[in-house]
Structures are given as C-alpha cells and as structure tokens.
Amino acid sequence: MSNNPDIVYTDRSGRRNPEYISLGCDTLPVLKGRTPIQVYADYMRSFRDRFQDYLGNVIAEIQVGMGPCGELRYPSYPEANGTWRFPGIGEFQCYDKYMRASLEAAAVAAGHKEWGVGGPHDAGEYKQMPEDTGFFRHDGTWSTEYGQFFLEWYSGMLLEHGDRVLAAAEAVFGGTGATLSAKVAGIHWHYGTRSHAAELTAGYYNTRHRDGYAPIARMLAKRGAVLNFTCMEMRDEQQPGHASCSPEQLVRQVKAAAAAAGVELAGENALERYDEAAFSQVVSTARGAGLAAFTYLRMNKALFDGDNWREFVSFVRAMADGGARPALPRCDTGHSDLYVGFLDAAKERKAPEAEGAAAAVV
C-alpha cells in the first residue's frame, strides 16, 4: 500500500481507508503482478485444502467477505477516529485512481465526458443529514439524469465485484458440500426519506422508487449463495425519530427481494441485545421469512449472566420450535439445559466409524 496508496478506497477529501482493497482494481495486476481476485482465490484455495476434511459437515457454510466488515458494500461510514457518526449520510468512495478511471470511461460511453471528472460535488460530508446537501435532499441531484448515471455506475461496480468474488469462491468450493453466503449490510437510517442517502453512499441504489436489493439477490442466486442480512432484532419504534429509520420495512424489502430471486435468506442481529423484545423480533422475522440460518452476536460474559442466559435459552428453543416461546421459570437463572441436536447427531455418525475401527484392530 505504501508504494501504491490508490489500491484502497478513497473519499473526496483524499482520506484513504485501508480496511479493504478498492474494487476498482479487482482485475488489474496491482499486487506484485497479480490481481486482487487472483489473490482472494489463492486464499480460498488454501483454506479449502487445509480444512477439506471438515467442509460439508463441520463447516456447513462459508461466508465470503466482499468488503469492509465482510459485507458487500463500500466503506462509506467509517467510525474510526470519529470520521462518521450515526445517523450521518456517509460519503461516496470513488476517488482512488482506478475508480476514477472507470467513472471517466463510463461517462465517455454515456456521451457525457464531463460526468467523469469525479463524484457528485454536492453530496455533503460524512456526518451531515440528507436535507443539508444538494444531492440527497428531497428533490436533489440524485433524481436527475446525472444522478441516475452516477448511482447506476457506482452500484453496478459493487455488483460486478460481488459476482467476481463469488465466482472465484464457487470455483474453489464447488463440490465440497459447503454452502456459500454473502453478507449485506442493514443500513436502516434515512430509509424513510426519498433518496435513502446512507444506502446510496454504501453502494445500494435503493430509493423510494427503485429496489436496490433485487439486483443483489439475483446476483447471489446466480452463484447459489445465501443472502445474509443484519438488523433482524430491530424495531422501528425503538429508533430515533430524526434519523428516519425503518429497519422493519428494510427487512421486509430484503425478504421480498430474496423470495423473488429464489435465494435463501439468513440473518443476524446488528447490536448486542439480551432482552426478550429483541429475541421476539428475531423469532417473528424468522417465522415470516423462513430463515435458512441465524447468527447470534455475540458469545461473551454478559450472555451467561442469569437473566440473559435464561432469555437466550428460551429464544433458541423458540427458533427450534418454529416460533413458539415457552417461558422458562424465573428461578431458572443459571442452569438451563440448552439441548443442541447437532451434537448428538454427530455422535451417532461417529459411532459406526468407531465400531468399524475397533473391529479392524481386532
């Protein structure tokens, strides 16, 4: 990176984000003569070879990282050093030389060379609100011909990146029995506005009049990957009014996109929650969406505190029982028996192997 700082994402002010290599150089030999996609494939191949005996049984699913925090998105809202703060709109990440070259070529192809000079000049800064900017306000530049061109290019580049990475993963892990999945961020703030500013800067071209998740779902379906989505535990009523949040509507939209594309939907919680209200919301969402899997974040000391553990055990049982939530007694605060069927099933599979080994020794 020190020799070529343009290989990482860059914002309008020139601030570099080293969390992930810019997708603008996916197919360029910028890593000692090799492309990032080739290097990603090498890493996946090494993982497959090292853990091949576990793939398809112990390792049932492989979540393929495609951006910051493993999510398919641009690093538009970095919290490090106070750069961004909720519910800021974030910033477009298209100012490294590779992204700029792609934008310039797209503008020339569209017959508007002037559109390729750089990203929108009126898109504001990380911590601003939509109405503070010319681009994201109610009838802002986002809805003009130029705005549509830019957003289609920006989101299209992200889709192409996801497809390239998943194609490499499909080639490496195909036939192992392990399912591929990809994580999509639950950017729920400003969802209630026309422009959906925070989603746009992250690369999801989703507005009040355009479905930005349907193309993502179709791309994942093409590669046989599960769509893993966040903020499953959130309710609209719990969000601050000034942020125009709507995690519930967002989850419903993503569920519909996944169903239409025929792709499986999995989920996880965005924040650490141990309360009954959050668990009930997840159960309700899972029951309506038919989630393929749910990842709970996260296992730590707080989870095993008496009341938290009791709520968690009740939650797991409810998920296993298709949504029923039999309450545990209040006195059961530390010794709840959380039965996990997979462990017994694994023992049953091992038993014949052990008997066969014993017979061979005899």
N, C-alpha and C positions, 0 to 999 in steps of 0.2 A: 504493500500500500504506500510506503514511503516513496517508492520510485514512480508510482502512478496513482495519485490520490483520486483520480477520476473513476476508479473501479468501484467506488462506493457511492451510495445515494447522496445527493447534494441539493440543498434548498436554494431559494432565490438569493439569499444573502451570502451564499458560498459556504455555509456550515455543512461539514461532512458528517455522515452517520456511518460508523464502521460496523454496525450490527449485521449488515448483510451486503453482499456484492450486488451492485446495480444490475438489474435485469437488462439494461441497455447493452451490456457486453456479454450476454449469455453465449453467443455463438462466435465470439472473437477470441483469438489466442492470446489473451492478456495475462495468463498465469504460466509464465515460463514456456510459452509456445503452445499451451493447451487452453481450451475453452473452459469456462466455469461448469457448463453442463457435463463435459467430459470428466472433470474432477469430481463433481457430485456423483456421477455414475461409478467412478472408481471407489468412492467411499461406500456406496451402497453395495457394490460387489464384495468389498472386503467384509462388510457386516454380514452379508449372506453366507459367505464361505466360513466365517468364524462361528456363526450360530445356526448352520444348516440343519443340525440335528434337532433344533427346537422350533424351527419355523413350521407353522401349520398346526402345532399342538400347544406347546407352552407359549410361544409367541404367535398369537392368533391374528394380530393386526399390526401393521406398520404405518405409523403416521409420518407422512413425508413432509418435511419442512420446506416451505417455499417463500419464506420472508421473515421479517422480524417476529420474534416470539414463536417461530414456526408457522406463522399464519400467512395465507395468501393475501398480501396487502403491501402497500408502501409504508415506510416508517414515518407517517405524517403527523403523529402525535407523540414525540419522544419526551418522556418525563424527566430524563436525566438533566441535572443542573437547572431545573426549573424552566426548561425551554418551552414546554407546553403545560397547561393546566386545564382540567375539566371545568367547564364544557367548551373549551376553545375549538375553533373550526379546523385547526391544523394548517399545514402548508403542503403544496404540491412538491414532489421530489423528482424533478425532471431537469436538473441543471448541471449534471455531470456531462462531459463532452460526448459521451456515447448516446445518452438520451436526447441531447440537443441535436445531434446529427440525425437521429431517427425522426425527430419532430420536423426538422428542416426538410427532410426528404418527403415526409407525408404532406407537408404544406405545399411543396412544389407539385406533387402529384395531384393535389386538390385544386391547383390553379391559383393558389394564394400564397405566393412565396413569403409575403410579409407576415403570415401567421406562424412562420417557423423561427422567428427571431428569438423567442423564449416563451415561457409560460405566461399566463394572464397577469397583466401588470396591476390589476385592481382586486386581487384575491385576498388581500389583507395579510395578517400575521397570525401566528400560532394561537394566541390567547383571545383573539377577537371573536365577536359574535357575527352571525351572517349579515344582519342588517347594518353592521358597521363597514361593510365592504360593497364595492360596486359590482363585484362578480356574483356574490351569493345572495344578495338581497332579493326581496320578493320577485321583482321583475328584472333581475340583474343580467349581467353578461352571459351567465350560464345558459340562458334560454335563447340566445342569439345564434345565428349561423356559425359564427366563430366559436362560441362556447360549445356548441354541439360537436364541431370538428375536433376541438381540443380534448373534450371529455371522451369521445369515441376513441381517439388515438391513445390517450393515457390509460383508459380501462382496457383497451384492446391489447396493449403491450403487456399488461398484467395477466390477461387471459392466455396469451401466447406463451408467456413464461411458465405459467402453471401447467400448460399442456406439454411443454418441452420437458419439464422436470418429471412429470408423471409418466411420460413416455419412456424416459430413462429408467424410472422405477419399475414400470411394467415389464420392460425387457430384462431387468435384473431379477425381480422376484416372481415373475410368472412361473407357474408350476410348482411353487413351494408350498402352496396351501394357505399362505398368509394373505389376508385382505389388506388392501391399501386404503388409506384415508387421508384427507386433507382438511386442514383447519381454516375456517373462515371466521373473521372477527365479528363480534356482535356490537357494532357501532350504533348505539341507540340514541345518542344525543343529537338534537336537531332533526330527528326523524319526523317530527310534527310540522316542519317547515316545508315550503315548496321545493327548495333546492337540495335539501339533505346534505348540507355543506361538509360535515365531518366524514360522511361516507364517500363523497366525491374526492376529497384530498387523499383518502386511503386507497382509491382506485376502483371503488364500486360505483358505477354510473347508475345510481338509483335515485330517482326523483319522484315527485308526486305523480308524474305522468309517464314514468319509464321504469320497468322492472330490471334492476341491475343484478339480481341474483339468479334469474332464469339462465342467462348465458354461462354463469359459473357452474350451475347444476348440470347443464348439458355437457360441459367440458369434462366434469368429473364422471358423468355417466359414460361418456365415450371411453374413459380409461378404467371403468369398473371400480372407481374409488368411492368410499363413503364420505359424505359431507358432514364434517364435524363442526357444530356451531356452538357458540357460547351464550351467556346471559340467560340460561334456561331457568334460573331461580328468581329472576327479577319481575316485579310487578310495576305497572305504570304509576299507580297511586303512591308508590314509595319514592318516586324520583322528584327532584326539584323542578318546580314549575317553569322557572326562567330558562331551563335547558331544553324545553320542548322534547323531552324523552318519550319514547314509547317502545320499550323492549318487548312487550307482549305483541304489539302489532308487527314488529320486526320479525319475531319468531314465527308468527303465523304466515308472514310473507315467505320466509325461507322454507317453511314446511310445505307450502303450496308449490314453490319452485322445485323442491326435491321430488315431490309426488308427480308433478307434471313431467319431469325428466326421467323418472323411474330410477332415481338414485336413493340409496339408503341414507337415512339421517341419524346422526349420533349427536350427543350434546355434552356439555359440561357447564359448571357454574363459573361465573366470572369473578365473583368475590368470595372470600371465606365467610361462610354462613353456617350456623349450627342450630338455627331456630326452626320451629315447626312450620312457620309460614313459608320459609324458603323451600323446605323439603316438600311441602304440599304443592307448591307451584311447580316444582320439577315433576312430581308424580302426575299432576294434571296434564302437563305438557307431554310427558311420555305416553300417557294413556291416549291422548288425542293424536299424537304423531306416529305412534308405533316405533319409538326409537330403537335403533339397532344396538346401541350401547350408550352408557352414560359414565363419564369420568368425574369422580368427585374430587374437588380440590379444597383442602388437601389433608394428608395424614400428618398430624403434629400433636403436640402435647395437649393442646386445647380440645382436640376431638375426643380424647379419652377422659375428660372431666365428666363427672357423674351425669348431670342432666344432658350434656351434649351427646354423650355416648348413648344414652337411652333414646334420644330423639333420632340418632343416626341408625341405630338398630331397627327402630320402628320404620324408618324411611327405606332401608334396604329390604325389609320384609314386604313393604307395600309395593316396591318396584318388582319384586319377585312374584307377588300375587296379583299383578295386573292392576294395581291402583288402590286396593283395599288397605286401610291404615289401622290395623288393630293396635290400640294404645297399650303400651306396657305400663304396669303399675308404677306409681310414683316412688315406691320403696325400692324399685329395681334401678339403682343408680350406679352400679359398678360391676355386676357380674352377669350381664345379659349374654345369653348364648347365641352368637351370630353364626348360624349354620351356612356354610358355603358348599353347595353341592358339587362344584367342580373338583374340589379336593378329594372327595370320596370317589368320584368318577375316575380321577387319575389313579387312585389306589387300585381300583378294580381293573384298570388297564394294565397296571404293573404286575398284578397277582399272577396271571398266566405266564408272564415273562419270567418271574421269579421261580415258578414251579418248573418251567422248562429248563432253566439254568441249573436247578438242583438236580433234575433228572440226568442232565448231561454230565454233571460231576460224578454222580453215582455210576 
